[in-house]
Amino acid sequence: MDESITFLHSSDWQLGMMRRFLGPDGQARWGQARLDAVARIGEVAERTGAAFVVVTGDVFEHNQVERQTILRACEALKRIPVPVVLLPGNHDALEPGSLWTSSQWQAHAPGHVTVLTETTPFQIVAGVELVGAPWRSRRPLSDPAAPGYADLTPKPGMIRILLAHGQLTSLSGGMSDVPTIDQTALEAAVADGRLQYVGLGDRHSTTRVTDRIWFSGTQEVTSPEEDAPGNVLKVTIGADAIEVEAVRVGAWHMVDHRVELFDEESIQALENWFAELPDKERTYVRLAGDGSLPLPLLSRLDAMIDAQGEVFASVERWAKFWTVRPAPDAADLESLQLSGPARAAMEELRQALAGGDEGAGAALSLMHRLARDAG
C-alpha cells in the first residue's frame, strides 16, 4: 500500500463501572463523563480524518450491565462518524449470556459498529486488514492474543492490524492471575511483516511497548494509580513508517496527595492546595496524611475535608495511609466546660489516650468539635 492510513485506537471504556468512593451525584457525573469521552473520540476521528476506530476490549464493565447503559452506549457510538470495531475483553467476554448476544444490543447497536467474534482477518478499508483475538472466557488457559496471529503469514501490500486484550508479562510484574501475552512472539510477528500494528487493551494507562505495539489506555480515568489515562491514540501507518500520537479525550482527574500535618501552617497549606486545583467537580482526591494536631486544629481539618468533599467529586482519607493523630491540649479540653456524665466521659477518654489508645484520641476530637459547635 503506497498511501498512509490513519485510524484511532481506544480500549477499556468499561461503561457501567461503579466507583465506591463517589457518592450518587459524583457517580452519575462520572458515568456520563465516560460516555462523553466516547463521543469526543468521534470528534477526534472527524478532525483527524481517521478512517475507522478500534476498541481493544472491555467496552462494558461486565456482561450484566443495565439496559440503560447499553442504550446510552449505542447513542454515544452513533456520534462516531466512521466504522467502529469492538473487541470483547475479559470484562465483556463472549461467554454464555454475553451482552453482545442480548436483545438490547442486537436491537440498538449502530450499523457501522462491528463486534469481533472470530479470529478471521477482514478488510476494514482498502489495503487495511484487521484481525482480532476476542476473549471467550474471563479466564483463558493460554496467551489471549495468540489466536489472532499465530497462523498468519506476511501479506505484501496489506497493512494488518492485530486487536488484542491482556497483560504483558514485562508490565504485569508477574502478578497476573491469567496467562499473559507473549511480547517476544508479538515483536517477532511485527518484525517478519505479519503485523504492522498491535493495538492492546487491559492496561488503563497509555503505554508504548514498541513503536508498533501500544496500549491505548482507558478513555477516562478510573483510579489514581493510572499514569496516563484519558487518551485515544491517533495512529498513522505508511509503507515504511508509523506515527502514534496520544490525543486527550478524558475530562476527569483522580489525585493522590500526601501531607504532613503538625500545625496551623500545614493546615493552611492544605487549604491552599485544595483551592488551587482546577475542575473540582470532576476531581477525586485521595489524601494520605501523617502527623498530630491539637484538638482545635484537628476539628478544623475535619471540617475542611468535609466541606471540600461537597465541592469536589469526592475527597477521601486514604485509610491505609491516614495516621493523623490528635494531640490533645489540657487547656483545649478544659475550655469545653463540661460537667456531669460528659465530664466523666472526657476524663475516661483522656486516661485511655494516655495509655496509648488512639481511638480515644479520635473520640476526644469528636467530643471537642461537637461541644464547640453546640456552644
N, C-alpha and C positions, 0 to 999 in steps of 0.2 A: 504494500500500500504506500503510495507516494505522498499523500496528504496526511496531515495530522488530524487527530480526533480528540475532542475534549468531552469529558464526562465528569459527573460528580459521584463521590464515594462517601457514604454515610453508614452508620450502624448504631445498634443499641439504643433505639428510641425508647424502648420499654414503656410504651404507652399503657397507662393504667397502674403505674407504680405508685405505691404509698410510702410516705416517709413519716416515721413515728414522731420525729421531732418537730413537725409542722402541725399547728392547730388546724381546725376545719377551714378557716379562711385562707391561711397560708397554703394548705394542701390544694385547695381549689385553684388558687392563682398559679401555683407551681405546675399543676397538671395541665392547665390551659397553656402555660408557657412552653411546655414540651410540644404541644400541637402547633403553637405559633412558630416555633423553631422549624418545624417541618414545612410550614407554609413559606418561611423565609428561604428554605432550600430551593423552593420553586422560583423565588425571586432571583436567587443566585444563578440558577440554571438559565433563566431568561437573560440575565445581564451578561453572562459569560458565553452564551451561545452553546451551552452544553447539549450534546446530542441525546443523552439519557442519564438516568440516576440509578445507582445500585445501592442497596441497603443490605449489609452483610451480617444479618442475624439479629435476633431479639427485637423485632419490630414491636412486639407486645410483651408486657411483663409476664404473662402466663396465658395458658390456653382457656382459662375460665374468666377472662375479663368481662366486665359488664357490657351489655348490648350498647349502651350509650358510648362507651369507649370505642367500640368498633365503628359505630356510625360516625363519630366525630373524626376518627382516623381516616375514614373514607372521604369525608369532606376536605380534610387537610390535603390528602393525596390528590384530590381534584385540582388543587391550586398549583400543582407541579405540572408545567405545560409540556413536558416531554415524557417519553416512555420511562416507567419506573419498574425495576426488577427487585423483588424482595426474596431474601434467603431465610428460611426457617432456622433458628438457632436453638440453643439449649432451653431458653425460656418459652419458646413457642414452637417446639419440635413437632414434626409430622408423626405424632403418635395417635393412638385411638382417642377420639374426642377432640382432636385438634381444631382450633378455631378456623383454620384455613378451609375446613370442610363444613363449617357451620352454615346454617341457612342465612344468618345475618351477614356473614362475609360474602357468601355466594351471591346474595341478592343486591348488595350495595357496593361491592368493590368496583372502582372505576375501570373502564375498558382498557385504558392504557397501562394498567398495572398487571405485571406477571409475577406469580409466585413460583419459584423454582422448586419443583418436586422431584426432579430427576437429575442425573449427572450427565445427561446427553448434551453436548455443546450445541448452541443455536446462535444464529446470526442476528444480532440486535439491530445493526445498521450495516450498510455495505462495507465490507472489509474488516468488520469487528465481530468477534465471536465471544460469547460468554459461556462459561462452564461453572457450575456450582456444586457444592457439596452440602446439601441440606441435612440437618440433623433429623434423624428418625426416632431418636430417644434422647431423654435427658442424660442418659449415662451410656455413651458409646463404649465399645470394647476395644477400639483401636483409634489411631490417628484420624480425627474427624475431617481433615482436609484431603487425605489421600485418595478417597474415591473419586474426587473431582478431576484428578490429573494423572493418576498412576499409569493409565493405559494410553495416554495421549502420545502422539508423535509430532514433531515440528511440522508446521503448515506454512510454507513460504508465502509471503504476500498477505497473510492474515494476522491481525492483531488479536491475540487471545488473552482474555482476562479471566482469572480464577476468582470466584467469590467463595470465601470460607469463613468459618467461625470457630474460635477456640484459642487456647493459650499456647505460646511458645515456651518450651522448657527454660530457655535462657531468660525469660521475663517473669515466669511464674515462681521462680525461686524454689522449685521442687515442691510447692505447696498445693498444686492442683490435685483434686481427688478423682479426676478423669484423665484418660490419655491425652497427651499434648500433641501439638503439631510439630512435625519433624522439619526444623528450619533448614538443615543441611539438604534435605531432599527438595524442599521448595527452591532453594537457591540453585540447585542443580537443574531443575526444570526451567528456571529463568535463563540460566547460562547456556543451555543447549537449544534454546529457541522454542521450547514447547509453550512457554508462557511469557507474555510481555508485561504483565502487571498482576500482582496478587493483592486483592482487597480483603483485609481481615476485619473481623469483628470480635467482640468479647472484652477487649481491653478498653476502658472508658476514656483514657487519655490518648490524644493524638500522638502516634508514635511511628517514627521512621525506623524500620528494621534494616532495609537496604534502600537504594534509590528506586527499586521497583516492587518492594514489599512494604505495605503500610497498614497500620491500624488507623482508622479514621477517628475513633473515639465517639462518645455519645454527643448528640446534638444539643443537649442541655445538661448541665452539671447534676450529679446525683449524690456526691459525697465530697467532704473537704479533702479527702486523700487524693483526689484526682488532680494530676499535674496540669493537664491541658485539655479540658473538656470544652464542649460548646462550639465545635467546629464542623464544617463539612470540607472534604478535600476536593479541590479542583485539579483534575488530572488531565494532562495533555500529552499524548503519545504520538510520536512521528516514526519515521522509518528507522532512525537510529538514536533517537533522543527521547527523554521523558522529562516532564516538569510537573512537580506536585506542589500545590500551594494550599495552605490551611486558610479557610475563609470563616470568620466567626459568624455564627447564627444564633448562639445562645444569649440570653439576657440575664440569667441569674448568677449569683455568686454564693459560694459556701466557704467560709473562712474559719481557720483555726487561729486563735490568738492566745498567747501566753503572757501572764502578768505576774509581777511580784508586788504584793500589797502589804505595806507596813505603816503608812502614814497618810495624812491628808493629801500630800503632794502626789502620791501614787494613785490615789482615788481620782484626783483631778486629771491626771494624765490619761486614765482610762476613759473618763467622761469626754475628754478632748478627742481621743481616738474614735469613739463612737460618733461624735459629731462630724468628723471629717470623712467618714465613709459615705460614698455615693450609693444611689439605688437602694436605699434602706428597705423599701418594701419588697425588694427582690433579693435580699441577702439574709442568709442564715449564718449566725455566728456561734461557734463552739468555743467556750472560754476554758482555758486551763489556768489555774491560779494557785499561788503558794504565798505564805506569809501569815501574819497575825495582826489583828486590828482591835483597837479599843471598841467597846460596845457601840458607842455612837457612830463611829465610822463604819462598823460592820452593818449597822442598821441603814446607814446612808448607802452603802454598797448594795445591800439587798433591794432597797427602794429603787436605786438607779437601774439595776439589772431588770427588775420587774417593769419599769417604765420603758426601757429600751425594747423589751420583748413585745410591747404594744406597737412600737414604731417599725421595728424590723420584721421580716418574715418570721423569725424566731431567734431568740437568744437563749442559749442553754449552757449551764455549767457542766463541764465535761467531768462526770463523776469520777472517772478513773484518775484524773489529774487535777482534781479540785481539793486542795488541802489548806484553804484559808481558815485560820483558827481564830476564835475570839481571844482577845487579850483584855480580860475584864479589869476595870479600874474600880477600886473600892468607892471612890467618890462618885463615879457614874451610877453604881448600884444604890448608894445611899440617897442619891438625888431623886430616886423614884418615890421615896417616902411611902413605902408600902407598909402595911400593918396586917395583923391577924394572920389568917392562913396564907395569904400571898407572901407576907414577910417570911413566914416559916418555910415556904417552898423555895424562896430565893436563897435562904441560908443553907438549906439542904443541897441545892444545886451548887452553891459556892464550895461547899465542902467536897462534893463529888468531883468538881472540876479540879480542886487542889489535889485530889487523889489520882488525877490523870484521866478522868472521864471526859473525852472531847465532846460527847453527845450532850453532857451537862452544859458545856460552853455554848453550844448552839441553842439550847433551851433558854439559857440566860439572855442570849442576844435577842431571841424572840420575845421574851418577857419584857426586856428593856424597850424594844420597839413598840409593842402593844401598849405598854403603860405610858410611854411618851406620847403616842398618837392619841390615846384616850384623854390625856391631860391637856 
